[in-house]
Amino acid sequence: MHAVIVRWDLSASGRTIESRRTYLREESVSAFSEVPGLRLKMWVSDADANRWGAVLLWESREAAQQPLPSRALELIGYPATVAHSFDVEATTEGRFETQQLALRGLAFDGTADVVQ
């Protein structure tokens, strides 16, 4: 397995975290749900620091090299501020009550005050 972490500082982009959430709901989440070899993509944000990013978990390093259905570069206007690629040493799942992991998070719950 392989992991990729990317992060943007949105300060110079004129984009907001809320505009990124709209992009997730309307386009990006459904597009990434069709990417072969992608086990998980988790979009993350830090509103206080105006940072936006993603953590991607891939079945293989080769899968992580494919072209992606992302318009982040186009919409934000510049490449990720930080991008790192890692070999995955181990994975586990803890105890949880919510079975479905897809379509969770602030972009889908309608309020920034509730964390799933």
Summary of the structure (lengths in Angstrom):
residues: 116
radius of gyration: 14.4
end to end distance: 26.0
largest distance: 39.9
contacts: 269
relative contact order: 0.27
helix: 27%
strand: 27%
